[in-house]
C-alpha cells in the first residue's frame, strides 16, 4: 500500500474545482498516474481524516505544443491524472 504523500500530488484550485467544492462537497486532487480509485480514496481518508463516498478519475493527455517555450521545436506538455473525490454527508476538509 502506498503512502498518501506518494499518491496525492497537489490540491487543484480552479474555478470549476471551487464550484464543485461549494455545491457538491467534492474536492479535486492531482494524483500519481499509476494510482487507482481505491488508493486515492484511502490516501484522502488517511491524510485528512474524513470519510470518502466516491472517487472519479480523469486522465488528461499531454498536448502538442510548439513555440518559444520549446525552442521553436515541437514538443508535448506533461500528462496528468486528476481525481474528483466526493466526501460523505457532513464531512469537510478544513486544512485546504
BELLIN-V29894 format. One record per pair of residues at least 4 apart in sequence whose C-alpha atoms are under 6 Angstrom apart, sorted by the first residue. I is the first residue (numbers start at 1). GAP is how many residues later the second one is. D is the distance in Angstrom with one decimal. If there is no record, write none. Layout:
i=I gap=GAP d=D
i=I gap=GAP d=D
This chain:
i=4 gap=4 d=5.9
i=4 gap=39 d=4.4
i=7 gap=24 d=5.6
i=7 gap=25 d=5.3
i=8 gap=23 d=4.7
i=9 gap=21 d=5.4
i=9 gap=22 d=5.1
i=10 gap=19 d=5.7
i=10 gap=20 d=5.2
i=11 gap=18 d=4.4
i=12 gap=16 d=5.5
i=12 gap=17 d=5.4
i=17 gap=11 d=6.0
i=20 gap=4 d=5.3
i=20 gap=6 d=5.4
i=21 gap=4 d=4.7
i=21 gap=5 d=4.7
i=21 gap=6 d=5.7
i=26 gap=59 d=5.4
i=26 gap=60 d=4.4
i=27 gap=57 d=5.7
i=27 gap=58 d=5.2
i=28 gap=55 d=5.7
i=28 gap=56 d=4.6
i=29 gap=53 d=5.8
i=29 gap=54 d=5.3
i=30 gap=51 d=6.0
i=30 gap=52 d=4.5
i=31 gap=50 d=5.7
i=31 gap=51 d=5.8
i=33 gap=48 d=5.4
i=37 gap=18 d=5.8
i=42 gap=4 d=6.0
i=43 gap=4 d=5.9
i=44 gap=4 d=5.8
i=45 gap=4 d=5.2
i=45 gap=5 d=4.8
i=45 gap=6 d=5.7
i=51 gap=36 d=6.0
i=51 gap=37 d=5.6
i=52 gap=35 d=4.5
i=52 gap=36 d=5.6
i=53 gap=33 d=5.6
i=53 gap=34 d=5.1
i=53 gap=35 d=4.9
i=54 gap=31 d=5.9
i=54 gap=32 d=5.0
i=55 gap=29 d=5.8
i=55 gap=30 d=4.6
i=56 gap=27 d=5.6
i=56 gap=28 d=5.1
i=57 gap=25 d=5.8
i=57 gap=26 d=4.5
i=58 gap=23 d=5.8
i=58 gap=24 d=5.1
i=59 gap=22 d=4.6
i=60 gap=19 d=5.8
i=60 gap=20 d=5.3
i=60 gap=21 d=6.0
i=61 gap=18 d=4.7
i=62 gap=14 d=5.8
i=62 gap=15 d=4.8
i=62 gap=16 d=4.9
i=62 gap=17 d=4.4
i=63 gap=13 d=5.4
i=63 gap=14 d=5.3
i=64 gap=11 d=5.8
i=64 gap=12 d=4.5
i=65 gap=9 d=5.8
i=65 gap=10 d=5.3
i=65 gap=11 d=5.5
i=66 gap=7 d=5.8
i=66 gap=8 d=4.4
i=67 gap=5 d=4.6
i=68 gap=4 d=5.3
i=87 gap=4 d=5.9
